[in-house]
Amino acid sequence: MEAPGGLRVRALRRSARAPRGRYWALPTALLCLYGFFASLRPSEPFLTRFLLGPDKNLTESQVFNEIYPVWTYSYLVLLFPVFLATDYLRYKPVILLQGLSLIVTWFMLLYAQGLLAIQFLEFFYGLVTATEIAYYSYIYSIVDLNMYQKVTSYCRSATLVGFTVGSICGQVLVSVASWSLFSLNVISLTCVSVAFATAWFLPMPQKSLFFHHTLSSQVIREMKIIDCKNGAVVQDDSALKRVPGWEDIESKVLLNKEEHSAETQEQKVGISKVLKELWRDFLQCYSSRPMICWSVWWAFSTCGYFQVINYIQGLWEMVLPSQSFEIYNGGVEAVSTLLGAVAVFAVGYIKVSWATWGELTLALFSLLIAAAVYVMDTIRNIWVCYASYVIFRIVYMLLITIATFQIATNLSMERYALVFGVNTFIALALQTLLTLIVVDSSGLGLNIFTQFMIYASYFAAISVVFLISGTYSVMKKYRRRKEMLSRSTASP
């Protein structure tokens, strides 16, 4: 007959897991709704035209070489402190900060004037993108591991659909209704305000990566309980010893008391322990080859993706100036995002052995990305540029979604935000280096066509690296399987 203490521990385990498995739909729906309205910005495809037009009256050199680089620098500087704040505040407050930053950004876009003011606007937009880590990390603290693939596709699809609807509305209002770009920015400001209001209804996570631990989830999940006698916990899992502050709380765990079994006990951890735990988890996260593989592609490809989308409107403007042509930036963004959203949603249902074919897949599609960037740069026809950009975005969205849930699946619940943050930081560091050398007026200050030739070569190099690595991995696994078969046939 099982001891009462053992029964109580089993009940605690069930009660700790049940809410997250049963109620994943509500937080996922709210987060998707927030992502939809935060991305519903009809004026964004026409940002370069708005800055160069009579509303702001800025020059091409000011926009491309002095204003846009500020976003890259501010994103890099803000990412690490925002990451720590995301963990300390447990995601939701940082999502609210993102919503508020969107409001400030679009308010300034409407009323700020002059080079310095628009550079400050870019700083706030850097804060918006830095806080995206809270949006993409929040849901993993609410749902179970087996839901990662689906909720990742849902959340990313929501943002992509929001951007698609916004781009379509912007194009229709400009081309058909002849609305001013100022009016489009008013609509964008309204939509991000709705997103900010929606974020208030998100449930607050009870734990975070480093600063907040909860006994009902953290301890019960990480330790293997052998027996419970008179309220004392006996365990044999050394992983529990790594929980910050365990030495201080071990004597307080009394599973035979109703108030302790019913209530979640939160443990706040000091900054020194947080930094030590951060370093230990960093080493552990990147100790496996699959994690390094997906993370390297994430960091390097995201760097190139950021550069292309930051300056693609500048390329279109150079290929065919908007003063002499009715531009269709909004329609192109809508088509690329809509098709990307369909691809991202479909990812949730694709069954592929990514451990075997993942690197070769990354190599093949990275080569396709490189070809798309090369074509849009060399064949200076606006419609070819548009088509190549659509292909570029669809492929990247598909791969980054696969990389996201592959990383999340290969990690424990408590480490996803760390890896997302580190990967994005590396991407931004590389992007900052590229921007300083290639784009910034204090560096080479190359023209837009030379820049895109460099970006095409960059993606081609990524493809070659993963082609070599993937071929080696497949051959190694094939040899290993062949050896196992030969051993099994040779054994009596």
Solvent accessible surface area in square Angstrom, and as a share of the most:
residue,aa,sasa,rsa
1,M,244,1.09
2,E,74,0.33
3,A,44,0.34
4,P,100,0.63
5,G,14,0.13
6,G,18,0.17
7,L,95,0.47
8,R,73,0.27
9,V,5,0.03
10,R,127,0.46
11,A,45,0.35
12,L,13,0.07
13,R,71,0.26
14,R,143,0.52
15,S,65,0.42
16,A,23,0.18
17,R,142,0.52
18,A,33,0.26
19,P,66,0.41
20,R,45,0.16
21,G,32,0.31
22,R,161,0.59
23,Y,128,0.49
24,W,67,0.24
25,A,57,0.44
26,L,116,0.58
27,P,5,0.03
28,T,6,0.03
29,A,58,0.45
30,L,30,0.15
31,L,0,0.00
32,C,23,0.14
33,L,81,0.40
34,Y,2,0.01
35,G,2,0.02
36,F,49,0.21
37,F,50,0.21
38,A,10,0.08
39,S,16,0.10
40,L,22,0.11
41,R,25,0.09
42,P,2,0.01
43,S,6,0.04
44,E,33,0.15
45,P,1,0.01
46,F,1,0.00
47,L,40,0.20
48,T,3,0.02
49,R,71,0.26
50,F,4,0.02
51,L,1,0.01
52,L,30,0.15
53,G,18,0.17
54,P,128,0.81
55,D,58,0.30
56,K,11,0.05
57,N,121,0.62
58,L,15,0.08
59,T,77,0.45
60,E,80,0.36
61,S,63,0.41
62,Q,48,0.21
63,V,0,0.00
64,F,17,0.07
65,N,24,0.12
66,E,60,0.27
67,I,0,0.00
68,Y,15,0.06
69,P,1,0.01
70,V,33,0.19
71,W,13,0.05
72,T,0,0.00
73,Y,61,0.23
74,S,9,0.06
75,Y,8,0.03
76,L,36,0.18
77,V,107,0.61
78,L,29,0.14
79,L,3,0.02
80,F,96,0.40
81,P,70,0.44
82,V,11,0.06
83,F,10,0.04
84,L,35,0.17
85,A,37,0.29
86,T,2,0.01
87,D,4,0.02
88,Y,110,0.42
89,L,74,0.37
90,R,43,0.16
91,Y,3,0.01
92,K,30,0.13
93,P,42,0.27
94,V,2,0.01
95,I,0,0.00
96,L,22,0.11
97,L,69,0.34
98,Q,11,0.05
99,G,0,0.00
100,L,85,0.42
101,S,3,0.02
102,L,1,0.01
103,I,39,0.20
104,V,45,0.26
105,T,3,0.02
106,W,9,0.03
107,F,109,0.46
108,M,37,0.17
109,L,4,0.02
110,L,8,0.04
111,Y,126,0.48
112,A,16,0.12
113,Q,111,0.49
114,G,36,0.35
115,L,50,0.25
116,L,121,0.60
117,A,26,0.20
118,I,0,0.00
119,Q,42,0.19
120,F,109,0.46
121,L,7,0.03
122,E,10,0.04
123,F,78,0.32
124,F,59,0.25
125,Y,46,0.18
126,G,0,0.00
127,L,25,0.12
128,V,6,0.03
129,T,12,0.07
130,A,0,0.00
131,T,0,0.00
132,E,66,0.29
133,I,15,0.08
134,A,0,0.00
135,Y,6,0.02
136,Y,44,0.17
137,S,0,0.00
138,Y,0,0.00
139,I,3,0.02
140,Y,3,0.01
141,S,8,0.05
142,I,25,0.13
143,V,0,0.00
144,D,38,0.20
145,L,93,0.46
146,N,131,0.67
147,M,33,0.15
148,Y,2,0.01
149,Q,47,0.21
150,K,72,0.30
151,V,0,0.00
152,T,4,0.03
153,S,1,0.01
154,Y,52,0.20
155,C,3,0.02
156,R,35,0.13
157,S,12,0.08
158,A,14,0.11
159,T,20,0.12
160,L,24,0.12
161,V,56,0.32
162,G,0,0.00
163,F,30,0.12
164,T,3,0.02
165,V,52,0.30
166,G,0,0.00
167,S,1,0.00
168,I,79,0.40
169,C,53,0.32
170,G,0,0.00
171,Q,17,0.08
172,V,71,0.41
173,L,33,0.16
174,V,16,0.09
175,S,45,0.29
176,V,118,0.68
177,A,49,0.38
178,S,90,0.58
179,W,113,0.40
180,S,61,0.39
181,L,24,0.12
182,F,71,0.30
183,S,36,0.23
184,L,0,0.00
185,N,1,0.01
186,V,63,0.36
187,I,50,0.25
188,S,0,0.00
189,L,35,0.17
190,T,79,0.46
191,C,14,0.09
192,V,0,0.00
193,S,42,0.27
194,V,61,0.35
195,A,0,0.00
196,F,44,0.19
197,A,52,0.40
198,T,13,0.07
199,A,0,0.00
200,W,142,0.50
201,F,149,0.62
202,L,2,0.01
203,P,52,0.33
204,M,73,0.33
205,P,3,0.02
206,Q,111,0.49
207,K,13,0.05
208,S,3,0.02
209,L,7,0.04
210,F,1,0.00
211,F,16,0.07
212,H,6,0.03
213,H,6,0.03
214,T,3,0.02
215,L,18,0.09
216,S,28,0.18
217,S,16,0.10
218,Q,8,0.04
219,V,4,0.02
220,I,19,0.10
221,R,102,0.37
222,E,39,0.18
223,M,6,0.03
224,K,130,0.55
225,I,31,0.16
226,I,113,0.57
227,D,38,0.20
228,C,11,0.06
229,K,132,0.56
230,N,154,0.79
231,G,7,0.06
232,A,57,0.44
233,V,35,0.20
234,V,76,0.44
235,Q,40,0.18
236,D,91,0.47
237,D,30,0.16
238,S,87,0.56
239,A,21,0.16
240,L,0,0.00
241,K,109,0.46
242,R,81,0.29
243,V,5,0.03
244,P,10,0.06
245,G,13,0.12
246,W,6,0.02
247,E,124,0.56
248,D,93,0.48
249,I,7,0.04
250,E,79,0.35
251,S,96,0.62
252,K,123,0.52
253,V,13,0.07
254,L,55,0.27
255,L,18,0.09
256,N,72,0.37
257,K,87,0.37
258,E,115,0.52
259,E,102,0.46
260,H,56,0.25
261,S,21,0.14
262,A,83,0.64
263,E,115,0.52
264,T,62,0.36
265,Q,35,0.16
266,E,62,0.28
267,Q,38,0.17
268,K,152,0.64
269,V,16,0.09
270,G,43,0.42
271,I,100,0.51
272,S,67,0.43
273,K,80,0.34
274,V,1,0.00
275,L,86,0.43
276,K,129,0.55
277,E,12,0.05
278,L,22,0.11
279,W,151,0.53
280,R,105,0.38
281,D,5,0.03
282,F,64,0.27
283,L,92,0.46
284,Q,91,0.41
285,C,5,0.03
286,Y,39,0.15
287,S,88,0.57
288,S,48,0.31
289,R,118,0.43
290,P,63,0.39
291,M,3,0.01
292,I,77,0.39
293,C,14,0.09
294,W,9,0.03
295,S,5,0.03
296,V,58,0.33
297,W,0,0.00
298,W,18,0.06
299,A,2,0.01
300,F,75,0.31
301,S,0,0.00
302,T,8,0.05
303,C,0,0.00
304,G,0,0.00
305,Y,20,0.08
306,F,30,0.12
307,Q,0,0.00
308,V,0,0.00
309,I,56,0.28
310,N,31,0.16
311,Y,0,0.00
312,I,1,0.01
313,Q,23,0.10
314,G,0,0.00
315,L,0,0.00
316,W,6,0.02
317,E,15,0.07
318,M,66,0.30
319,V,26,0.15
320,L,55,0.27
321,P,60,0.38
322,S,13,0.08
323,Q,149,0.66
324,S,87,0.56
325,F,48,0.20
326,E,78,0.35
327,I,9,0.04
328,Y,78,0.30
329,N,9,0.05
330,G,0,0.00
331,G,22,0.22
332,V,13,0.08
333,E,10,0.04
334,A,2,0.02
335,V,74,0.42
336,S,0,0.00
337,T,0,0.00
338,L,80,0.40
339,L,82,0.41
340,G,0,0.00
341,A,5,0.04
342,V,93,0.54
343,A,20,0.15
344,V,1,0.00
345,F,92,0.38
346,A,46,0.36
347,V,0,0.00
348,G,3,0.03
349,Y,112,0.43
350,I,63,0.32
351,K,177,0.75
352,V,65,0.37
353,S,62,0.40
354,W,27,0.10
355,A,80,0.62
356,T,28,0.17
357,W,123,0.43
358,G,1,0.01
359,E,19,0.08
360,L,43,0.22
361,T,26,0.15
362,L,1,0.00
363,A,3,0.02
364,L,116,0.58
365,F,55,0.23
366,S,0,0.00
367,L,97,0.48
368,L,76,0.38
369,I,0,0.00
370,A,5,0.04
371,A,48,0.37
372,A,7,0.06
373,V,0,0.00
374,Y,107,0.41
375,V,48,0.27
376,M,0,0.00
377,D,3,0.02
378,T,54,0.32
379,I,90,0.46
380,R,137,0.50
381,N,69,0.35
382,I,12,0.06
383,W,140,0.49
384,V,48,0.27
385,C,0,0.00
386,Y,8,0.03
387,A,55,0.43
388,S,7,0.05
389,Y,3,0.01
390,V,21,0.12
391,I,79,0.40
392,F,0,0.00
393,R,19,0.07
394,I,38,0.19
395,V,9,0.05
396,Y,14,0.05
397,M,8,0.04
398,L,32,0.16
399,L,1,0.01
400,I,11,0.06
401,T,0,0.00
402,I,4,0.02
403,A,0,0.00
404,T,2,0.01
405,F,4,0.02
406,Q,26,0.11
407,I,1,0.00
408,A,0,0.00
409,T,70,0.41
410,N,77,0.40
411,L,15,0.07
412,S,52,0.33
413,M,22,0.10
414,E,17,0.08
415,R,23,0.09
416,Y,7,0.03
417,A,4,0.03
418,L,5,0.03
419,V,0,0.00
420,F,6,0.03
421,G,7,0.07
422,V,31,0.18
423,N,1,0.00
424,T,18,0.11
425,F,84,0.35
426,I,71,0.36
427,A,0,0.00
428,L,0,0.00
429,A,41,0.31
430,L,46,0.23
431,Q,0,0.00
432,T,18,0.11
433,L,101,0.50
434,L,29,0.14
435,T,0,0.00
436,L,81,0.40
437,I,85,0.43
438,V,5,0.03
439,V,0,0.00
440,D,18,0.10
441,S,70,0.45
442,S,99,0.64
443,G,36,0.35
444,L,117,0.58
445,G,32,0.31
446,L,47,0.23
447,N,92,0.47
448,I,11,0.06
449,F,39,0.16
450,T,54,0.32
451,Q,4,0.02
452,F,0,0.00
453,M,71,0.32
454,I,57,0.29
455,Y,1,0.00
456,A,6,0.05
457,S,66,0.43
458,Y,42,0.16
459,F,0,0.00
460,A,35,0.27
461,A,57,0.44
462,I,10,0.05
463,S,6,0.04
464,V,82,0.47
465,V,89,0.51
466,F,11,0.05
467,L,95,0.47
468,I,117,0.60
469,S,30,0.20
470,G,1,0.01
471,T,58,0.34
472,Y,121,0.46
473,S,12,0.08
474,V,32,0.19
475,M,103,0.46
476,K,87,0.37
477,K,62,0.26
478,Y,136,0.52
479,R,117,0.43
480,R,124,0.45
481,R,147,0.54
482,K,122,0.52
483,E,90,0.40
484,M,120,0.54
485,L,111,0.55
486,S,61,0.39
487,R,166,0.61
488,S,69,0.45
489,T,112,0.65
490,A,87,0.67
491,S,64,0.41
492,P,180,1.13
